[in-house]
Amino acid sequence: MAESFLDQFRGADYSIIGMAETHLEGAQLASAITKQRSWGRRSFGAAAKPSQDSSGNHGGVLLAASVELALAPATQSAKWQGHDWVARPVRAKGMVYIVAFIYMTCNIGMVG
């Protein structure tokens, strides 16, 4: 489902495309990243994790930046993705911004 959703963005003129709760892992995640790279995007992702109740998986995020967007070099020591989040530094007009896509599970982050 996530891959078919991503297909509608092929050729779209967005600087950054992001998606949370992809449910993609393993070969599916690799396929989505490869597909976005074939569209001229630099794509990064974090895999979904198994659900606690064994009913599939949850989470997973993708970030796909246009090749025309200046990504700032990432330091080797910096970690730019983890469970349910992915981030990249973006350089624009002399400033560096951190762009992140995060999926917060029900017991993480703001509640209410």
Secondary structure, DSSP 8 states (H G I E B T S, - for coil): -HHHHHHTTTT---SEEEEE-----HHHHHHHHHHHHHTTEEEEEE--EE-TTSSSEE--EEEEEETTS-B----TT---EETTEEEEEEEETTEEEEEEEE---TTSS---
